[in-house]
């Protein structure tokens, strides 16, 4: 038994056929990379591989690269996620050709870890690379549905990797036991696979830890050493685990390990149950479970009896799972709830408003609350005035407002204001005038006449009152 090489490295698949399951992913990636190998640039120059960790994303890419004689440049998004880093590494590599191989494949892991606040410009830099690359680009992500990588997702070939079954992981562990001439109980391997939660990498590491510590793999040893992984599930895996659970404890575990809170989960389930359950009776039972869960939450909040929460987990886990009795599940994909979608949109609006208030408060030497309550409402009226967009355009230029802020203020009048801004920037100063001098003079005269008339009216009114009193 060689203790120097980790088994996850020693038994990494060398050929595509050795990658466990993932037949759909193998077919899609093989066709896509085959086009690059034949000198044809595919319609989508990048592929985004997504799925839970330890299911073979990186292994399949390396095996396919070996099959098509491609050199692999592997990067991690956590190390190369700023704009300058991406331009210096990925941008340069995207146009290079290898000396001894047929092509160069660029693999970038954990792209969903890019933070738009910390790594400003990172996603935009990747988009530019994807549009112009002459080499295949492959990104991997555990959660591809994060809002910050939405523009990247739209440019990529989406390749889903599914969670590995316990049977597939057991077969992999048996092959390793045979290669290491290790005595392994099949029940012990099943227990390792079950506690790995579909993560083949974790299962292999657990197997090696047990084997190196005790020389054999038995149920008692595995039960004593290997504990179930308490890793959180993203919302997509949570929904899937609830809908497709075969036992009550599996559905409840999916709820308790979800990365979202139970109230948010109820919102997701409420919008997605009709996508998966097609029978009216199944829908009735599922919504009955959700309504009872909502009622228990309300009782917990009003009475302070949080001991009722386990009933909530039972209702939104097993309650939803076993509401389905017909056995048929629709293949329609899950979607964002309208409530969540609206919250995301409003969040963006709030961020723009906050940014504008901070900028104007600094320039006008007033508080942000004053800007929000008194200045921004007037700016909105000015920017949405379709008859005279010149004032709005000059304000935008003077305060250097970006396009998103102008869109926030102008609404349906955005295009009109933007065109006027371009007109002002291109024209000479004297060519763009707000009003003619005559108009201003006339306005001034009218104002003086109106003041005199009002004074006369006041005087007349006073005389009438004097005569009445007399």
Buried (B, 14 or more C-beta within 10 A) or exposed (E): EEEEEEBBEBBBBEEBEBBBBBEEBBEBBBEBBBEBBEEEEBEBBBBBBBBBBBBBBBBBBBBBBBBBEBBBBBBBBEEBBBBEBBBEBBBEBBEEEBEEBBBBBBBBBBBBBBEBEEBEBBBEBBBBBBEEBEBBBBBBBBBBBBEBBEEBBEBBBEBBBBBBEBEBBBBBBEEBBEEBEBEBBEEBBBBBBBBBBBBBBBBBBBBBBBBEEBEEBBBEBBEEEBEEEEEEBBBBBBBBBBBBBEEBEBBBBBBEBBBBEBEBBBBBBBBBBEBBBBBEEBBEBBBEBBEBBBBBBEBBEEEEEEEBBEBBBBBBBBBBBBBBEEEEBEEEEBEBBEEBEEEEEEEEEEEBBEBBBEBBBEEEEBEBEBBBEEBBEEBBEBBBBEEEBBBBBBBBEEBEBEEBBBBBBBEEBBEBBBEBBEBBEEEEEEEBEEEEEEEEEEEEEEEEEEEEEEEEEEEEEEEEEEEEEE
